Amino acid sequence: MSTHRIPARWRLADHTISREDLAALADWLGSDPWLAQGKLVADLERRWSERIGVRGSVMVNSGSSANLAALVAAGRAKPGRLRVGAPAVTWATTISPALLLGHEVVLFDVDRTTLGIDSAAACAAMERGEIDVLFVVHLLGLNALTPDLVATAARHGVILLEDCCEAAGTRFAGAHVGTAGLAGTFSFYFGHHVATVEGGMVSSDDPEVLDGLRLLRSHGLARESEHFDRFAADHPDVDPRFLFMVPGLNLRSTDLNALLGLRQLDRLDGTIRRRNANLAHFLRVLPPYLWRDYATEGASSFTLPLIAEDADGARRARSAAERLGIEARPIVAGNLLAQPFVRTSDRVRAAAPTPVADHVHRHGFYIGNGPHVTAEMLDALGAALG
């Protein structure tokens, strides 16, 4: 029997917001600060943009809101009912905004080594003119972009969006993901690389996209736009303080969340190194009945995937995790084609059969990675898996 030990509970996420973060937040709250969206949100947007190398970013209240905002931006760039391509294995809110906006969704199988969209299949669909928008998802912090995807989208006028909600710090061809297309989306939920409790970001190099995102985020109010003076002059019969230029929502975050984000940004590089070291250790201790051949170049590990070669291996892995008290979840939403909201929709179809996504759905789950995971815990897992 292994002598390795782990804490009483290996959680999906723990210690993502440090005691020092909480103490700083308490001190700040004691100063009677502005709590709603304000200077700290603007500071985080600026620093995030500088970090990933884009013209600008717009902070919102979640990664899901970021995906909604990005798809609204795509719809403004290419009006009409869009055909939105996405991987079959992703979180529900990668595609839910497309359905809520009246678009069609085409789901593609995923690549075994990246768990991202099957590049060859997506490129073939773009070549045939079957896709208007391609939403590439960097699942679990693994890069899913390929040179062919980027080049084919550009050649055929397909709008490229990147869902980087699990991939802050992931890189493709030396650049941060989220910078290759019209917009990139990020999540700052509690368990993510940057944890602001709730929060998200949309980043873009297009100034008009950024201006439209600010309008959308704040009810469509003209005062959020760089064109405010012109809008006010064009509509003298409406009080410019409450002048609404486009349909909008309240997707705003707060300075409270941004304070946490600014502090976490200072240590993000160290967070990524720790998570990636854990991933490398994890892959070394996995037995051969679990997938180990992931494409980890440029990765910024989010969680640790256990995907078995067959049903027996999946049972063994789940049993080991349960014995050790390890909290686990499916590989995000599994194959979305199995989910009720997709199965009952007449605006979602599969581009082709999805055998890899089916396999991940049946035989995979993930466990937490982060500052709470230690080498000793990983060794205990490896021993229990056999």
C-alpha positions as CSV (number, residue, x, y, z in Angstrom):
1,M,0.0,0.0,0.0
2,S,1.3,3.5,-0.9
3,T,2.5,5.7,1.9
4,H,1.7,8.8,0.0
5,R,-0.9,11.0,1.6
6,I,-3.1,13.8,0.4
7,P,-5.2,16.4,2.3
8,A,-8.7,15.3,3.4
9,R,-10.1,16.9,0.3
10,W,-8.4,17.6,-3.0
11,R,-10.7,20.2,-4.4
12,L,-11.2,21.5,-7.9
13,A,-10.0,24.9,-6.8
14,D,-8.5,26.1,-3.5
15,H,-6.4,29.1,-2.4
16,T,-6.9,30.9,-5.7
17,I,-7.6,34.0,-3.7
18,S,-5.0,34.3,-1.0
19,R,-5.3,35.6,2.6
20,E,-3.1,38.5,1.5
21,D,-5.6,39.3,-1.3
22,L,-8.5,39.2,1.3
23,A,-6.6,41.4,3.7
24,A,-5.9,43.9,0.9
25,L,-9.5,43.8,-0.1
26,A,-10.6,44.5,3.5
27,D,-8.2,47.4,3.8
28,W,-9.5,48.9,0.6
29,L,-13.1,48.5,1.7
30,G,-12.2,50.3,4.9
31,S,-11.2,53.4,2.8
32,D,-14.8,54.0,1.7
33,P,-13.9,53.4,-2.0
34,W,-16.0,53.6,-5.2
35,L,-17.3,50.0,-5.4
36,A,-18.9,49.9,-8.9
37,Q,-17.1,49.9,-12.2
38,G,-14.5,52.6,-12.1
39,K,-10.8,53.4,-12.1
40,L,-9.7,49.9,-11.0
41,V,-11.6,48.2,-13.8
42,A,-10.0,50.6,-16.3
43,D,-6.5,49.8,-14.7
44,L,-7.1,46.1,-15.1
45,E,-8.3,46.4,-18.6
46,R,-5.2,48.4,-19.5
47,R,-2.7,46.0,-17.8
48,W,-4.4,43.0,-19.3
49,S,-4.2,44.5,-22.8
50,E,-0.5,45.3,-22.3
51,R,0.1,41.8,-21.0
52,I,-1.4,39.9,-23.9
53,G,-0.5,42.5,-26.6
54,V,-3.8,43.9,-27.8
55,R,-5.2,47.4,-28.4
56,G,-7.8,47.1,-25.7
57,S,-9.9,45.0,-23.4
58,V,-13.4,45.3,-21.8
59,M,-14.0,43.8,-18.4
60,V,-17.3,42.1,-17.9
61,N,-18.9,40.1,-15.2
62,S,-18.1,36.6,-16.4
63,G,-16.5,34.5,-19.2
64,S,-20.0,33.6,-20.4
65,S,-20.8,37.3,-20.7
66,A,-17.5,37.7,-22.6
67,N,-18.6,35.0,-25.1
68,L,-22.0,36.7,-25.5
69,A,-20.3,40.1,-26.1
70,A,-17.9,38.6,-28.6
71,L,-20.7,37.0,-30.6
72,V,-22.6,40.3,-30.6
73,A,-19.5,41.9,-32.0
74,A,-19.2,39.3,-34.7
75,G,-22.9,39.9,-35.6
76,R,-22.2,43.6,-36.1
77,A,-19.2,42.8,-38.3
78,K,-21.2,40.4,-40.4
79,P,-25.0,41.0,-40.0
80,G,-27.6,38.3,-40.5
81,R,-28.1,34.8,-39.3
82,L,-24.6,33.4,-38.8
83,R,-23.3,29.8,-38.9
84,V,-21.1,29.5,-35.9
85,G,-18.6,26.7,-35.8
86,A,-17.3,25.3,-32.5
87,P,-15.9,22.2,-30.9
88,A,-18.2,19.6,-29.6
89,V,-16.4,19.4,-26.3
90,T,-16.6,22.8,-24.6
91,W,-18.6,24.7,-21.9
92,A,-22.3,25.3,-22.7
93,T,-21.9,29.1,-22.9
94,T,-19.5,28.9,-25.8
95,I,-22.5,28.2,-28.0
96,S,-25.5,29.3,-25.9
97,P,-25.0,33.0,-26.9
98,A,-25.2,32.0,-30.6
99,L,-28.5,30.2,-30.0
100,L,-29.9,33.1,-27.9
101,L,-28.9,35.5,-30.7
102,G,-30.8,33.4,-33.3
103,H,-27.7,31.9,-35.1
104,E,-27.0,28.4,-36.2
105,V,-24.3,26.2,-34.6
106,V,-22.1,23.6,-36.3
107,L,-20.2,21.3,-33.9
108,F,-17.0,19.6,-34.9
109,D,-15.1,16.7,-33.4
110,V,-12.0,17.4,-31.3
111,D,-8.4,16.5,-31.6
112,R,-7.1,13.9,-29.1
113,T,-3.9,15.8,-28.3
114,T,-5.3,19.3,-27.8
115,L,-9.0,18.5,-26.9
116,G,-9.6,21.5,-29.2
117,I,-11.5,21.7,-32.5
118,D,-10.4,19.2,-35.3
119,S,-8.4,21.6,-37.4
120,A,-8.7,19.7,-40.7
121,A,-12.4,19.3,-40.4
122,A,-13.0,23.0,-39.5
123,C,-10.7,24.1,-42.4
124,A,-12.6,21.9,-44.9
125,A,-15.9,23.4,-43.7
126,M,-14.5,26.9,-44.2
127,E,-13.2,26.0,-47.6
128,R,-16.8,24.8,-48.6
129,G,-18.2,28.1,-47.3
130,E,-20.2,26.4,-44.5
131,I,-19.0,28.6,-41.6
132,D,-19.3,32.4,-41.0
133,V,-17.8,32.5,-37.5
134,L,-15.4,30.0,-36.0
135,F,-15.2,29.9,-32.2
136,V,-11.9,28.2,-31.3
137,V,-11.8,27.0,-27.6
138,H,-8.5,26.4,-25.8
139,L,-9.8,23.7,-23.5
140,L,-8.1,23.1,-20.2
141,G,-5.4,25.6,-21.2
142,L,-4.2,23.6,-24.2
143,N,-3.6,25.6,-27.4
144,A,-6.1,24.7,-30.1
145,L,-5.0,27.1,-32.9
146,T,-3.1,25.9,-35.9
147,P,-1.6,27.9,-38.7
148,D,-4.1,26.3,-41.1
149,L,-7.1,27.4,-39.0
150,V,-5.9,31.0,-38.9
151,A,-4.9,31.2,-42.5
152,T,-8.1,29.5,-43.8
153,A,-10.4,31.7,-41.7
154,A,-8.6,34.8,-43.1
155,R,-8.7,33.6,-46.7
156,H,-12.4,32.9,-46.6
157,G,-13.5,35.9,-44.6
158,V,-14.5,33.7,-41.6
159,I,-14.6,35.7,-38.3
160,L,-12.3,34.0,-35.8
161,L,-13.2,34.2,-32.2
162,E,-11.2,32.6,-29.3
163,D,-12.7,31.2,-26.1
164,C,-9.7,31.5,-23.7
165,C,-11.8,31.2,-20.6
166,E,-9.6,28.3,-19.4
167,A,-6.4,29.5,-21.0
168,A,-5.0,32.7,-19.6
169,G,-1.3,32.6,-20.5
170,T,-1.6,29.9,-23.2
171,R,0.5,30.8,-26.3
172,F,0.4,30.0,-30.0
173,A,3.3,30.8,-32.2
174,G,4.8,32.8,-29.4
175,A,1.8,35.1,-29.0
176,H,-0.9,34.9,-26.3
177,V,-4.1,33.1,-27.4
178,G,-7.0,35.5,-27.7
179,T,-5.1,37.7,-30.1
180,A,-5.4,35.9,-33.4
181,G,-8.9,36.9,-34.4
182,L,-11.6,39.5,-34.0
183,A,-11.8,39.0,-30.3
184,G,-10.6,36.7,-27.5
185,T,-12.6,36.0,-24.3
186,F,-11.3,35.2,-20.8
187,S,-12.9,34.1,-17.5
188,F,-11.8,35.3,-14.1
189,Y,-14.0,32.9,-12.1
190,F,-12.9,31.6,-8.7
191,G,-11.0,28.5,-9.9
192,H,-9.3,30.1,-12.9
193,H,-5.7,31.4,-13.5
194,V,-6.9,34.9,-12.5
195,A,-9.6,34.7,-9.9
196,T,-11.8,37.7,-9.2
197,V,-14.6,35.5,-7.8
198,E,-16.7,36.4,-10.9
199,G,-15.4,38.3,-13.9
200,G,-14.3,38.1,-17.5
201,M,-12.6,40.0,-20.3
202,V,-13.0,40.5,-24.0
203,S,-9.9,41.6,-25.8
204,S,-9.6,43.0,-29.4
205,D,-7.3,45.0,-31.7
206,D,-10.3,46.6,-33.5
207,P,-11.2,50.0,-32.0
208,E,-14.8,49.9,-33.3
209,V,-15.3,46.4,-31.8
210,L,-14.0,47.7,-28.4
211,D,-16.3,50.8,-28.6
212,G,-19.2,48.5,-29.4
213,L,-18.4,46.2,-26.5
214,R,-18.3,49.2,-24.0
215,L,-21.8,50.2,-25.3
216,L,-23.2,46.7,-25.0
217,R,-21.7,46.3,-21.5
218,S,-23.5,49.4,-20.1
219,H,-27.0,49.3,-21.4
220,G,-26.1,50.9,-24.8
221,L,-25.4,54.2,-23.1
222,A,-23.7,56.8,-25.4
223,R,-21.5,58.1,-22.6
224,E,-19.6,54.8,-22.7
225,S,-18.5,55.5,-26.3
226,E,-15.5,57.4,-27.7
227,H,-18.0,59.0,-30.1
228,F,-20.1,60.4,-27.2
229,D,-19.8,64.1,-28.3
230,R,-21.0,63.2,-31.8
231,F,-23.9,61.1,-30.6
232,A,-25.0,63.9,-28.2
233,A,-24.8,66.5,-31.0
234,D,-26.8,64.2,-33.4
235,H,-29.6,63.7,-30.8
236,P,-30.2,67.1,-29.1
237,D,-33.7,66.1,-28.1
238,V,-32.5,63.5,-25.7
239,D,-30.6,64.2,-22.4
240,P,-27.1,63.0,-23.2
241,R,-26.7,61.5,-19.8
242,F,-29.3,58.9,-20.7
243,L,-28.9,58.6,-24.4
244,F,-29.1,54.9,-25.6
245,M,-27.4,54.2,-28.9
246,V,-27.8,50.5,-29.3
247,P,-29.6,47.6,-27.5
248,G,-27.5,46.8,-24.5
249,L,-27.3,44.9,-21.2
250,N,-25.6,45.3,-17.9
251,L,-22.5,43.1,-18.2
252,R,-20.4,45.3,-15.9
253,S,-18.0,44.1,-13.3
254,T,-16.9,46.1,-10.2
255,D,-13.8,47.7,-8.8
256,L,-14.0,45.2,-6.0
257,N,-13.4,42.4,-8.5
258,A,-10.8,44.4,-10.4
259,L,-8.8,44.9,-7.2
260,L,-8.4,41.2,-6.9
261,G,-7.5,40.9,-10.5
262,L,-4.8,43.5,-10.3
263,R,-3.2,41.7,-7.4
264,Q,-3.4,38.4,-9.1
265,L,-1.9,39.7,-12.3
266,D,1.3,40.5,-10.4
267,R,1.8,36.8,-9.7
268,L,0.2,35.3,-12.8
269,D,3.5,34.1,-14.3
270,G,4.3,32.2,-11.1
271,T,0.8,30.7,-11.1
272,I,1.2,29.5,-14.6
273,R,4.6,28.0,-13.9
274,R,3.2,26.1,-10.9
275,R,0.2,24.8,-12.8
276,N,2.4,23.7,-15.7
277,A,4.9,21.9,-13.4
278,N,1.9,20.1,-11.8
279,L,0.7,19.1,-15.3
280,A,4.1,17.7,-16.2
281,H,4.4,15.8,-13.0
282,F,0.8,14.5,-13.5
283,L,1.6,13.2,-17.0
284,R,4.7,11.4,-15.7
285,V,2.8,9.4,-13.0
286,L,-0.2,8.4,-15.2
287,P,-0.4,4.7,-16.1
288,P,-0.6,3.7,-19.8
289,Y,-4.3,3.1,-19.7
290,L,-4.9,6.8,-19.5
291,W,-4.2,9.4,-22.3
292,R,-0.8,11.1,-21.9
293,D,0.0,12.4,-25.4
294,Y,-1.4,15.9,-25.0
295,A,0.2,18.7,-27.0
296,T,1.5,20.8,-24.1
297,E,3.7,23.3,-26.0
298,G,2.5,26.8,-25.1
299,A,0.0,25.4,-22.5
300,S,-1.2,27.2,-19.4
301,S,-2.7,24.3,-17.5
302,F,-6.2,24.7,-16.1
303,T,-7.2,21.3,-14.8
304,L,-5.8,17.8,-15.0
305,P,-7.6,15.4,-17.4
306,L,-8.0,11.7,-16.8
307,I,-9.3,10.2,-20.0
308,A,-9.1,6.4,-20.2
309,E,-8.6,4.2,-23.3
310,D,-11.7,2.2,-22.4
311,A,-14.6,1.8,-20.0
312,D,-12.6,-0.4,-17.6
313,G,-9.8,2.1,-17.4
314,A,-12.3,4.9,-16.7
315,R,-13.9,2.9,-13.9
316,R,-10.4,2.3,-12.4
317,A,-9.5,6.0,-12.6
318,R,-12.8,7.1,-11.0
319,S,-12.5,4.6,-8.2
320,A,-8.9,5.8,-7.4
321,A,-10.1,9.4,-7.3
322,E,-13.0,8.6,-5.0
323,R,-10.8,6.6,-2.6
324,L,-8.4,9.5,-2.3
325,G,-11.3,12.0,-1.8
326,I,-10.5,13.9,-5.0
327,E,-13.2,16.2,-6.3
328,A,-13.8,15.6,-10.0
329,R,-16.0,16.8,-12.8
330,P,-16.6,15.7,-16.5
331,I,-14.4,17.2,-19.2
332,V,-16.3,20.4,-19.1
333,A,-19.8,19.7,-20.6
334,G,-18.6,16.5,-22.3
335,N,-19.9,16.2,-25.8
336,L,-22.5,19.0,-26.2
337,L,-24.4,16.8,-28.7
338,A,-25.5,14.8,-25.7
339,Q,-26.8,17.8,-23.8
340,P,-30.6,18.4,-23.7
341,F,-30.4,22.0,-24.9
342,V,-28.6,20.9,-28.0
343,R,-30.6,17.7,-28.7
344,T,-33.8,19.7,-28.6
345,S,-32.6,22.5,-30.8
346,D,-33.2,22.7,-34.6
347,R,-30.3,25.1,-35.0
348,V,-27.5,22.9,-33.9
349,R,-25.9,20.1,-36.0
350,A,-22.8,18.1,-36.1
351,A,-20.5,18.7,-39.0
352,A,-19.7,14.9,-39.0
353,P,-19.6,12.1,-36.5
354,T,-17.7,12.9,-33.4
355,P,-15.9,9.8,-32.2
356,V,-13.2,11.6,-30.1
357,A,-15.7,13.8,-28.4
358,D,-17.9,10.7,-27.7
359,H,-14.9,9.0,-26.2
360,V,-14.1,11.9,-24.0
361,H,-17.7,12.1,-22.9
362,R,-17.9,8.5,-21.9
363,H,-14.4,7.9,-20.5
364,G,-13.0,11.2,-19.2
365,F,-13.1,13.5,-16.2
366,Y,-10.8,16.1,-14.7
367,I,-9.5,17.0,-11.3
368,G,-8.2,20.3,-9.9
369,N,-4.9,22.0,-10.6
370,G,-3.6,25.1,-8.9
371,P,-1.5,26.3,-5.9
372,H,-3.2,23.7,-3.6
373,V,-1.8,20.8,-5.6
374,T,1.5,19.4,-4.5
375,A,4.0,16.8,-5.9
376,E,3.1,14.6,-2.9
377,M,-0.6,14.7,-3.9
378,L,0.3,13.8,-7.5
379,D,2.5,10.9,-6.4
380,A,-0.4,9.6,-4.3
381,L,-2.7,9.8,-7.3
382,G,-0.2,8.0,-9.5
383,A,0.2,5.2,-6.9
384,A,-3.6,4.8,-6.6
385,L,-4.1,4.7,-10.3
386,G,-1.7,1.8,-10.5
